[in-house]
Amino acid sequence: MGFKKISTTFGPLMADEDSGALLVTLAPYTTGAPLAKTCTEADNDYALSAQACRSIIINAHPDNAGLLWIGVGAAAEEDKGTPLAGGDRVGVSVSNASMIHVLAKTAGDKLCYQWVN
């Protein structure tokens, strides 16, 4: 059993010489260390620190007392964007973590996040 190149149109596609099955290779990804952003003031927009990425996983800390409002590419505002209660999670495709904004309704609530590249 071996593999042979069958196309260079979309990059090197390889197929098993016996069965013809395609060999699929995926680009490796990396993740950053889990991070947290504490919203020290209620009703204040905070942007995450700049970090190039493909996507970001966002979690509202389970001990949060109020809602977090998440904005993507714009300031977070109450009743606009995505609301997260304690323990809620969302994944977002963005090119930089700084595109994520958060507004906490309760001072001291935390947003936990991890970027994926």
N, C-alpha and C positions, 0 to 999 in steps of 0.2 A: 504494500500500500504506500502510495506517495501522493504528493500534491503537484499540480501543474497550473501555471498561470493561464487564465482563460480570457482576461480582459485587462486593459489599462485605461479604458475610457473613464471609469470612476475610481481610479486607483487600482492597485493590483488585486483582482479577484482570483481566488484559488479554489480549485475543485479537486475532490478525491479522484484519483485516476481510475479506481475500480468502480465506485458507486456513482460518481458524478455529483455527490453531495457538496454543497458550497461550504467553504471554511469562512466563518465570520469572525473578524477580530474587532474588538471594541477598543477605542482609545482609553487608556487608563485615566482614572480621575483621582483627585486628592481632596481631602477635607481639612479644613482648619480646625483648630482646637475649639471646643465649645466655649462660647463667650456669653456675657450677660451685660445688659444695659439697664442701669437703675434710673428710673425717672424721678429725679429728686423733687420736682415740682409738678403738681397736677395741672392739667390743661396747658402744657407747654410742649411744643414740637421738638423732638430730638431726632437727628439723623444718625445712622450707624456710621462707624469709622470706615474710611475708604479701604476697599479690598477688592481687587479684580476677582470675578467669580463667574460661574455659569448659572448658579442658582443659590438660594439660601433657604434654610429651614428655620422657621420662626416658631417659638413656643412662648406662650404666656406662662410665667412661673405659676405653679399650682397653688402657692400661698397668696397670690394677688387678691386684694380686696375688691378691686373694681375692674372695669373693662379697659383694655388697651385698644386704641384705634390705630390701624396700620395704613399708611399711605405709601404708594409706590411711585417714585418720580416726582412727588409733590408733597408739600407739608401735610401731615396727618391732622384731620379735623374730626370732631365728634359728628356722628351720623354721616360721615363720608369715608369711604375706604372699607376696610375689613375689621369688624370688631372681634376681639379675642377675649374670652373669659379665662380665668385661671385653669391651666391644663390644656387649653385649645392649642392646636398646631396647624400651620399652613406652610406650604412650600411655594416659592416664587422664583421664576426664571428672570434673572437680572444680570447685567454685565458688571455691576459693582455694588457692593453692600451699602455704599453711601446713598443709593437710590431708595433705601428703605427708611421711612420715617415712622415714628411712634409717638402717640399722645396717650398719656395715662390719665384716667379720671381720678386716681388716688395717688397722692405723693408716696414714693417709696416702692411702688410696684415695679416689677422687673420683666424685661423681655430677654429670653434666652435664645441664642441663635448659633448657627453653624453654617459657614459657607462651603460650597462644593465647587471644585474647579476641574 
